[in-house]
Every structure is written in structure tokens, then in C-alpha cells.
């Protein structure tokens, strides 16, 4: 068999707010030697403890729109009133180096990635049911009742696109959910790549 380098995989992880997607993605990147996070650009302000180039590249509307015009994003979307975009050059460079790239992005962005990169591995994370999601959002003590109501409405909208994803991971227990995502990523090693010459 020829020893041509495998290209990396795009792994899209989307979830309604409060389902635990970020904890799962953080743990996955730490566990999988071959997986890296894609750091997005955003126009939202940094939260306490966030630093530029770590969680996000923080930018303003004008610069973001310039980047959109210049084709710098593999996808971008407006989420909760702010712009977010996945830098294209990092994505392509990292895939070509054979690494798996994890995109922690919303459903709108996920669908755009799937359109441009149909081979992307699409994972949807959800709590066992909507009631549990509401309990988690309330338990975080981070958001007002109104914000929680908006997030619940958004969750119902996002769930309508579940069939566009390849995998559903139920986050009932965080360690189990992390394990499931790792199993999915491991299985990608055995996926036949359409553009690779094997024999
Ligand atoms: P937060 O501001 O709370 O970190 O993220 C808000 C939402 O934006 C989350 O659902 C997150 O996954 C999503 N998001 C983060 N980066 C991107 C991106 O580059 N593109 C898209 N479409 N969504 C993103």
C-alpha cells in the first residue's frame, strides 16, 4: 500500500447553549494527540479570563467585514448578535499537515462547513432532553430568565437540523460524552478518503 499522508479531518461540534459542548471539546483536544482546536475570530468582547488568540481572536465589525470580503473565512455567522468566523488558512494548512481540526461552532456555521467540505464529521451534542437543558442553563446562574428563554427557543430551532449531522452525543454524563466523541474521532482513521490513492 502506498504511504501517502492522510489529510486530517474536520470535526464540527455543535450544540445548543448549555449542553456542554465546550467542556467536551476542551477535553477532546487534550486527549487526542492529533486533534487541534480552530480558534475563531469574533466581534464579541472578551469575557473575564479570556485572552486574544487563546479562546478567540477578538476583533471589531469593520475588520471582520474586511476579512469576509477578502475570503478569509471558511464559514462565518452572526450568533447571539455578534459575528464569528473560522479562519480558512489555518484550517487548510492544518488539514494538509494531517491533523484533525475541531470546530466548536453553531449550527448555521456547521451547515456551511458541510456544504464546502462534505466529508466533514458532524457531531451534535445534546442533553438527554429539553428539560435537562433548561435546568442546566438555570443552574449556571449566568443568564437572566429572558436570556434562558431565548436560548431554549434557539435550542428548539437548532434541533431541527439534527438530521444534517452524522453523530448525536447525549451529554448525560460528561466523561461518557467525552469518551463517545473520542471514539468517533478514532474511527475516522479507518475512513476511506475519496481523493487518496491507496494501492
Ligand atoms: P461564545 O461567545 O459563547 O463563546 O459562543 C457563542 C456561540 O458561537 C457558540 O455556539 C459557539 O460554538 C459559536 N461559535 C464560536 N466560534 C464560531 C465560529 O467561528 N463560527 C460559528 N458559526 N459559530 C461560532
Boltz pocket constraint, residues with backbone or C-beta under 6 A from the ligand:
constraints:
  - pocket:
      binder: B
      contacts: [[A, 13], [A, 15], [A, 40], [A, 41], [A, 44], [A, 75], [A, 76], [A, 77], [A, 79], [A, 80], [A, 84], [A, 85], [A, 86], [A, 104], [A, 105], [A, 106], [A, 108], [A, 109], [A, 110]]
      max_distance: 6.0
